[in-house]
Amino acid sequence: MATPDDCAASWLLYLSLAAKCGGDHPGRLAGLLAVCAAAFALTCLLHWCFPGGPAWGRWWLTRRLKGSLVSGPRGLPLIGSMWLMTGLAHRKLAAEASRLGGRAKRLMAFSLGETRMVVAAHPDVAREILYSPAFADRPIKESAYGLLFHRAIGFAPHGAYWRALRRVASTHLFSPWQVTASAPQRAVIAHQMVAALASAGAGVEVRRVLRRASLHNVMWSVFGRRYDLGTGKESEEVRELSHLVDEGYDLLGQLNWSDHLPWLARFDPQGTRARCSRLVPLVNSFVGRIIDDHRSAAPSAAVKDFTDVLLSLQGGDRLADADMIAVLWRWCSAGPTQWRC
């Protein structure tokens, strides 16, 4: 397997050749730049010629071609197949796998800039991937990190902290007792949805009713705030949460070029970092205010919401306020966003 020293040695070779270009001629600098440009172009083309595109080509060359190649589109040099992840990405990926045929219908490799990607279109292959420890972690998107989701169970790296979050979720938040105890709450919201649809007459936007019901369910189950879906007017808290969720989901769903082309990261061409930095203080203020309200409220014998449960944890399960905000914020965005599409 090639090491970084091998790559450094190859570039030293390029530079030594460039240094000899032109000798003492005044155009020596031009010769140096020309050789470096030619070496860069040659390296990009060499990486691009492999199945799966430039990211996979770089990986296979560092492994010295050990193992069997995975079929996939080459895309373009440097950027790979970035366009496959725009718009209706699932349809584009399925069409590309069908076009390639053969093994690509089971497992297809492609490149997003410098990121190696695989798509499994067969249930047996997908099952192996899900059960493999090699896929326990996923690359953290800049937006997910900026929105604190690296502290929540969906994006946290596999390890002691992730196992603690999983234990909290399975033992306290989604235990059979907690799910059963919140059944009347779900029944109330379902009844409100039916009433809202019945009173809407002939013309009704079902997506809007579902989205409002999901927001109300989040406010009730996560924060303990109960509102009537049939009033027709949303509360200020629900409107605020809706705005935060919309902005957060838009940032998470965006194809951020900086995630896959590290040399673009410092420029933030799509403004992702700036938008995250504006959103996070609003999230901290919204969720932190509700946590403070729960702390100052008198204990109740009623069914506990997620905030109450997290505040009641003791010992090794207890979360810091920053982690608690990240976990609650992640669950807030997990509900309403499913009705966005």
C-alpha positions in Angstrom: 0.0 0.0 0.0 1.4 3.4 -0.9 2.1 5.9 1.8 2.0 9.7 1.9 5.8 9.5 1.4 5.3 7.9 -2.0 3.1 10.8 -3.1 5.6 13.3 -1.7 8.4 11.5 -3.6 6.4 11.7 -6.9 5.9 15.4 -6.4 9.5 15.9 -5.6 10.3 14.2 -8.9 8.0 16.7 -10.7 9.7 19.6 -9.0 13.2 18.4 -9.7 12.3 18.1 -13.3 10.8 21.5 -13.3 13.8 23.0 -11.6 16.0 21.8 -14.5 13.7 23.3 -17.1 15.3 26.2 -18.8 18.6 26.0 -16.8 19.7 29.6 -16.2 17.3 30.9 -18.8 15.0 33.8 -17.6 12.0 31.7 -18.4 12.9 29.2 -15.6 9.8 30.2 -13.5 7.6 29.7 -16.5 9.1 26.2 -17.0 8.5 25.4 -13.4 4.8 26.4 -13.6 4.3 24.6 -16.9 5.8 21.3 -15.5 3.7 21.6 -12.3 0.5 22.3 -14.4 1.3 19.3 -16.7 1.9 17.1 -13.7 -1.3 18.2 -12.0 -3.3 17.6 -15.2 -1.7 14.2 -15.7 -2.4 13.1 -12.1 -6.1 14.2 -12.4 -6.5 12.3 -15.7 -4.9 9.2 -14.2 -7.3 9.3 -11.2 -10.3 10.0 -13.5 -9.7 7.0 -15.8 -10.7 4.5 -13.1 -14.3 3.3 -12.7 -16.1 5.4 -10.1 -14.2 8.6 -11.0 -11.3 10.6 -9.5 -11.8 9.9 -5.8 -11.9 6.1 -6.4 -9.0 6.4 -8.8 -6.9 8.1 -6.2 -7.8 5.4 -3.6 -7.1 2.5 -5.9 -3.7 3.9 -6.8 -2.7 4.3 -3.2 -3.7 0.7 -2.7 -1.6 -0.3 -5.7 -4.7 -1.8 -7.3 -5.2 -4.5 -4.6 -8.7 -5.9 -4.8 -11.4 -5.9 -7.4 -12.7 -2.6 -8.9 -16.3 -1.5 -8.3 -18.0 -0.4 -11.5 -19.4 3.2 -11.7 -19.5 6.4 -13.7 -16.3 8.3 -14.1 -17.9 11.7 -14.1 -15.5 14.6 -14.8 -11.9 15.2 -13.5 -11.7 16.8 -10.1 -15.5 17.1 -9.5 -16.6 13.5 -10.4 -20.3 13.0 -10.6 -21.6 15.9 -8.5 -24.7 16.4 -10.6 -26.0 13.0 -9.6 -26.8 14.4 -6.2 -28.8 17.4 -7.3 -32.6 17.5 -7.7 -34.2 14.0 -7.6 -30.9 12.3 -6.7 -32.5 8.9 -6.1 -33.9 8.8 -9.7 -30.6 9.9 -11.2 -28.7 7.3 -9.3 -31.1 4.5 -10.3 -31.0 5.6 -14.0 -27.2 5.7 -13.9 -27.0 2.2 -12.4 -29.5 0.9 -15.0 -27.4 2.5 -17.8 -24.2 0.8 -16.6 -25.9 -2.5 -16.0 -24.2 -5.6 -14.7 -22.7 -5.3 -11.2 -23.6 -1.6 -11.0 -27.2 -2.7 -10.4 -26.1 -4.2 -7.1 -23.3 -1.9 -6.1 -22.2 1.3 -7.9 -19.2 3.5 -7.0 -19.0 7.2 -7.9 -17.1 10.3 -6.8 -18.3 13.5 -5.3 -15.1 15.6 -5.6 -12.7 13.9 -3.3 -15.4 11.8 -1.5 -15.8 8.2 -2.4 -19.5 7.1 -2.6 -21.2 3.8 -3.1 -24.9 3.1 -3.9 -26.4 -0.3 -3.0 -29.6 -1.1 -5.1 -29.9 -4.7 -3.9 -31.4 -5.6 -0.4 -28.7 -8.2 0.3 -25.9 -5.8 -0.4 -27.6 -3.0 1.6 -27.9 -5.4 4.5 -24.2 -6.2 4.5 -23.3 -2.6 4.4 -25.7 -1.7 7.3 -24.2 -4.6 9.4 -20.6 -3.9 8.6 -18.5 -2.0 11.2 -16.6 -0.4 8.3 -19.7 1.7 7.7 -20.4 2.6 11.3 -19.4 6.2 10.8 -20.5 8.6 8.1 -18.6 11.7 6.9 -19.9 14.7 8.8 -21.3 17.4 6.5 -20.2 20.9 7.3 -23.8 21.9 7.8 -24.5 19.0 10.2 -21.4 19.9 12.2 -22.4 23.6 12.2 -25.9 22.8 13.3 -24.7 20.8 16.3 -25.9 17.5 14.8 -22.4 15.9 15.4 -23.6 15.7 19.1 -26.9 13.9 18.2 -27.3 10.2 17.6 -27.8 10.6 13.8 -24.3 12.1 13.1 -22.3 11.5 16.3 -19.2 9.3 15.6 -19.4 5.7 16.7 -17.9 5.4 20.2 -18.6 5.8 23.9 -20.7 9.0 23.4 -22.8 7.5 20.6 -23.4 4.4 22.7 -24.5 6.6 25.6 -27.0 8.5 23.4 -28.3 5.1 22.1 -28.8 3.9 25.7 -30.7 7.1 26.6 -32.9 6.8 23.5 -33.7 3.1 24.0 -34.0 3.1 27.8 -35.7 6.4 28.4 -37.1 8.3 25.4 -38.4 5.4 23.2 -38.9 2.7 25.8 -42.1 0.7 25.5 -43.6 2.5 28.5 -42.9 5.9 27.1 -44.3 5.0 23.7 -47.5 3.5 25.3 -47.9 6.5 27.7 -47.8 9.0 24.8 -50.5 7.1 22.8 -53.4 9.4 24.0 -51.4 12.3 22.8 -51.1 10.9 19.3 -54.8 10.0 19.3 -55.7 13.6 20.1 -53.5 15.0 17.3 -55.0 12.4 14.8 -58.5 13.5 15.9 -57.6 17.1 15.3 -56.2 16.2 11.8 -59.5 14.5 10.9 -61.5 17.5 12.2 -59.3 19.9 10.3 -59.7 18.0 7.0 -63.4 17.7 7.5 -63.9 21.4 8.1 -61.8 22.4 5.2 -64.5 21.7 2.6 -63.7 20.7 -1.0 -60.3 22.3 -1.3 -57.7 21.2 1.2 -53.9 21.0 1.1 -53.2 17.7 2.8 -49.5 18.4 3.0 -50.1 21.6 5.0 -52.3 19.7 7.5 -49.8 16.9 7.9 -47.0 19.4 8.4 -48.9 21.4 11.1 -49.8 18.1 12.8 -46.2 17.0 12.8 -45.0 20.4 14.3 -47.7 20.2 17.0 -46.7 16.6 17.8 -43.0 17.8 18.2 -44.0 20.7 20.4 -46.1 18.3 22.6 -43.8 15.2 22.8 -40.4 17.0 22.9 -41.2 20.2 24.7 -44.6 19.5 26.4 -46.3 22.4 24.7 -49.9 21.6 23.6 -51.7 23.5 21.0 -55.0 23.0 19.2 -54.6 22.1 15.5 -58.1 23.1 14.6 -57.8 26.8 15.7 -56.5 27.7 12.2 -53.9 30.1 13.7 -50.5 28.8 14.7 -48.8 30.0 17.9 -45.7 32.1 17.9 -43.6 29.1 19.2 -44.8 26.8 16.4 -44.1 29.5 13.8 -40.6 30.0 15.2 -39.9 26.3 15.3 -41.2 25.9 11.7 -38.8 28.7 10.5 -35.9 27.1 12.3 -36.7 23.6 11.0 -37.1 24.9 7.4 -33.8 26.6 7.4 -32.0 23.7 9.1 -33.4 21.2 6.7 -32.5 23.3 3.7 -28.9 23.5 4.9 -28.7 19.8 5.6 -30.2 18.9 2.2 -28.0 21.2 0.2 -25.1 19.7 -1.8 -22.3 21.7 -0.3 -19.3 21.7 -2.6 -17.0 22.5 0.3 -17.7 19.0 1.8 -16.2 17.3 -1.2 -13.7 19.9 -2.5 -11.6 20.9 0.5 -9.7 23.6 -1.3 -13.1 25.4 -1.6 -13.9 25.2 2.1 -12.1 28.4 3.1 -14.1 30.4 0.6 -17.6 29.1 1.6 -19.0 29.7 -1.9 -22.5 28.7 -1.1 -22.7 30.6 2.2 -23.4 27.4 4.2 -21.1 28.3 7.1 -22.5 31.8 7.4 -26.1 30.6 7.4 -25.3 28.0 10.0 -23.6 30.6 12.2 -26.7 32.7 12.0 -29.1 29.8 12.7 -27.3 28.2 15.7 -27.8 31.1 18.1 -31.5 31.2 17.3 -31.7 27.4 18.0 -29.8 27.8 21.3 -32.1 30.6 22.4 -35.3 28.7 21.4 -34.4 25.3 22.9 -32.5 26.8 25.9 -35.5 28.9 26.8 -37.8 25.9 26.9 -35.2 23.9 29.0 -35.0 26.7 31.5 -38.8 26.8 31.7 -38.9 23.0 32.5 -36.2 23.5 35.1 -38.2 26.2 36.9 -41.6 24.4 36.7 -42.9 22.3 39.5 -42.6 18.5 39.0 -45.7 16.9 37.5 -47.1 13.4 37.7 -48.3 13.6 34.1 -46.5 11.9 31.1 -43.1 13.4 30.8 -41.9 14.9 27.5 -38.4 14.5 26.1 -37.1 17.6 27.8 -38.3 16.3 31.2 -36.8 12.9 30.6 -33.4 14.4 29.7 -33.4 16.7 32.7 -34.2 13.8 35.0 -31.2 11.7 33.9 -28.5 11.0 36.5 -25.0 9.6 36.6 -23.4 8.5 33.3 -26.5 9.1 31.3 -26.8 12.8 32.2 -26.1 15.2 29.3 -24.6 18.6 29.4 -26.8 21.5 28.3 -25.1 21.8 25.0 -25.6 18.1 24.2 -29.2 18.3 25.4 -29.9 21.2 23.0 -28.3 19.3 20.1 -30.3 16.1 20.9 -33.6 18.0 21.2 -33.0 20.1 18.2 -32.2 17.0 16.1 -35.5 15.4 17.1 -37.3 18.6 16.4 -36.1 18.6 12.8 -36.7 14.8 12.3 -40.4 15.1 12.5 -41.7 18.1 10.4 -39.1 17.6 7.7 -40.6 14.3 6.5 -43.6 16.2 5.1 -41.4 18.8 3.3 -41.0 16.8 0.1 
